[in-house]
Amino acid sequence: YEAGVSGSGIIIGANDTELLIVTNAHVVENVNNLKVTFGDNTEVDAVVKGMKTDSDLAVVAVKLDDISADTMSAISIAKLGSSSDVEVGEAAIAIGNAAGYGISVTTGIVSAVGKRLTVDNVVYDNLIQTDAAINPGNSGGALVNANGEVVGINSSKIAGTTVEGMGYAIPISDVMDILDNLMSQKTKAKVPEEKKGYLGITGFDVTAQNAEQFGMPTGVYIDEVTRGGGAD
């Protein structure tokens, strides 16, 4: 069963051939048909350039040749601020694709800084807490200050749904080294189905229960080898 998912992203850079967008890893992980929709509702194909799941960060690349001149004139690379300078009580503005309904803006204040949370056995340090509403679909979007500078990357995964008024953002200054690394990775294009490699076997999983029942090691039992395939 396949279903559509949505999230948000921040344009953080470009190279000679690509526009680079940061988002959360959980937004793009295991997505087969990735698209980016810009503010003018133009939709283009995209690929994951790099991902670091334990930091919930990913960089997505869009070919510049796929972006029209009109769209290029309507978008820009985000201005990054210093999350280290964020103070409790200052304005916090969350921008993103809330609930998958398109771009929306919520406002609030910075409720706390330096927060630590554990989500799915992963520890997130130095988070920015805000009471600006961060809902599913906001993940990967920008938390900006009153000057319009990005200070955090919102994550609804971290925020959870058990309480209200407690959203969290990954501080931008803390993860720039990670993002620079992801941005510099070589983009891996998706291989067409007819060009994909294959082992050329027919097999089935040997579970621990099967292993005990039939006296076999756990793993994959090779039932047949395809003539002319790699395994043959």
C-alpha positions in Angstrom: 0.0 0.0 0.0 1.4 3.4 -1.0 0.2 6.7 0.4 1.1 10.4 -0.2 3.0 12.4 2.4 3.8 16.0 2.6 6.3 18.2 4.4 8.2 21.5 4.1 11.6 22.7 3.0 14.0 25.6 3.1 16.1 26.7 0.1 19.5 27.0 1.6 21.9 27.0 -1.4 22.6 26.2 -5.0 25.5 24.9 -7.2 26.1 25.0 -10.9 23.3 22.6 -11.7 21.0 22.3 -8.7 18.9 24.2 -6.2 19.4 22.7 -2.7 16.6 22.4 -0.1 16.9 21.3 3.5 14.1 19.3 5.1 13.6 16.6 7.8 14.8 13.1 7.0 11.5 11.6 8.1 9.7 13.7 5.4 11.7 12.2 2.5 12.8 8.8 3.8 11.3 5.9 1.8 9.6 8.3 -0.6 9.6 6.9 -4.2 8.2 9.8 -6.2 9.6 13.0 -4.7 8.3 16.3 -5.9 9.0 19.9 -4.8 6.2 22.5 -5.0 7.3 26.1 -4.9 5.4 29.0 -3.7 3.9 29.7 -7.1 2.5 26.1 -7.1 5.0 25.0 -9.7 5.9 21.3 -9.2 9.2 19.7 -10.2 11.0 16.4 -9.7 13.5 16.2 -6.9 16.0 13.7 -5.5 17.5 13.2 -2.0 21.1 14.4 -2.2 22.0 13.4 1.3 20.4 12.3 4.5 21.3 11.9 8.2 18.5 10.2 9.9 19.8 10.4 13.5 19.7 14.2 13.1 16.4 14.1 11.2 18.0 16.1 8.4 18.1 15.8 4.6 19.1 17.8 1.6 17.0 17.6 -1.5 18.2 18.6 -5.0 16.2 20.1 -7.9 17.8 20.5 -11.3 18.0 24.2 -12.2 17.1 23.3 -15.8 13.7 22.1 -14.5 12.8 25.4 -12.9 11.2 28.0 -15.1 12.4 31.6 -15.2 9.2 32.8 -13.6 9.6 30.5 -10.7 13.3 31.4 -10.3 12.4 35.1 -10.0 9.8 34.3 -7.3 12.1 32.3 -5.0 15.3 33.0 -3.2 17.9 31.4 -1.0 16.9 31.8 2.7 18.9 34.1 4.9 20.3 32.2 7.8 20.5 33.6 11.3 22.4 32.5 14.4 20.4 30.1 16.6 23.0 30.7 19.3 21.7 34.2 19.7 18.1 33.2 20.1 16.6 34.4 23.4 13.5 33.3 25.4 10.6 35.7 24.7 11.6 36.8 21.3 9.4 36.5 18.3 9.2 33.1 16.5 7.5 32.6 13.2 6.9 29.1 11.7 6.5 28.8 8.0 5.5 25.6 6.3 3.0 23.3 4.5 0.8 22.7 7.6 -1.4 19.6 7.2 -0.4 19.5 3.5 -2.7 22.4 2.7 0.0 24.7 1.3 2.1 27.4 2.7 0.9 28.9 6.0 2.4 31.0 8.7 2.0 30.7 12.5 3.5 33.1 15.1 4.5 32.9 18.7 7.5 33.4 20.9 10.6 31.4 21.8 9.5 29.5 24.9 12.8 27.8 25.8 16.2 27.1 24.4 18.7 24.3 25.0 16.0 21.7 25.3 16.8 17.9 25.1 14.3 15.3 24.0 14.5 11.6 23.2 12.3 10.5 20.3 12.3 6.9 19.0 15.5 6.3 21.0 17.3 9.2 19.3 18.5 12.1 21.5 18.0 15.7 20.2 20.0 18.3 22.0 19.8 22.1 22.2 16.4 22.3 20.6 14.4 25.6 20.4 11.0 25.4 21.9 8.2 27.6 20.6 4.5 28.1 21.1 4.1 28.9 17.4 1.9 26.1 16.1 3.9 23.3 14.4 1.7 20.7 12.8 2.2 17.6 10.6 3.3 19.0 7.2 5.3 21.7 8.9 8.3 19.4 9.3 11.3 20.7 7.5 10.0 24.2 7.4 11.6 27.4 8.7 11.5 28.9 12.2 12.5 32.5 11.6 13.1 35.5 13.8 11.6 39.0 13.5 14.3 39.8 10.9 13.2 37.0 8.7 16.3 34.9 9.4 16.1 31.2 9.7 17.1 30.1 13.2 15.6 26.6 13.2 14.2 23.7 11.2 10.8 22.7 12.5 10.0 19.1 13.2 6.5 17.9 14.0 8.1 14.4 14.7 9.9 15.9 17.7 6.9 18.1 18.8 4.5 15.1 19.1 0.7 15.5 19.6 0.2 15.0 23.3 0.4 18.7 24.3 -0.4 22.1 22.7 1.9 25.1 22.5 5.1 23.1 22.6 6.7 22.9 19.2 10.4 22.2 18.6 13.0 23.3 16.0 16.5 22.0 15.3 18.9 25.0 15.8 20.3 26.0 12.4 23.8 27.0 13.7 24.3 23.6 15.4 23.7 21.6 12.2 25.4 23.7 9.5 28.4 21.3 9.4 26.0 18.4 8.7 24.1 20.4 6.1 27.4 21.5 4.3 28.4 17.8 4.2 25.0 16.7 2.8 25.0 19.6 0.3 28.5 18.5 -1.0 27.6 14.9 -1.7 27.3 13.6 -5.2 23.7 13.5 -6.3 22.6 9.9 -7.0 20.0 9.8 -9.8 17.3 7.2 -9.7 18.1 4.2 -12.0 15.3 3.2 -14.5 13.8 -0.2 -13.7 15.2 -1.8 -16.9 18.7 -0.8 -15.9 18.7 -2.0 -12.3 21.0 -4.9 -11.3 19.7 -8.1 -9.8 21.0 -11.2 -8.2 18.9 -13.6 -10.2 17.7 -15.9 -7.5 14.3 -17.1 -6.1 14.4 -17.5 -2.3 12.6 -17.1 0.9 13.4 -15.8 4.4 14.3 -18.4 7.0 13.0 -17.0 10.3 14.1 -18.1 13.7 11.0 -20.3 14.0 11.7 -21.9 10.6 15.3 -22.4 11.5 14.4 -24.3 14.6 11.7 -26.3 12.9 13.8 -27.4 9.9 17.3 -27.3 11.4 18.4 -24.6 9.0 20.5 -21.4 9.7 18.5 -18.1 9.7 18.8 -16.0 6.6 17.7 -16.5 3.0 17.3 -19.9 1.5 18.0 -20.0 -2.3 15.4 -22.1 -4.0 16.4 -21.5 -7.6 19.0 -19.6 -9.6 17.9 -17.8 -12.8 19.8 -19.0 -15.8 22.0 -16.2 -17.2 21.6 -14.0 -14.1 24.3 -12.7 -11.9 24.2 -15.5 -9.4 24.4 -18.1 -12.3 
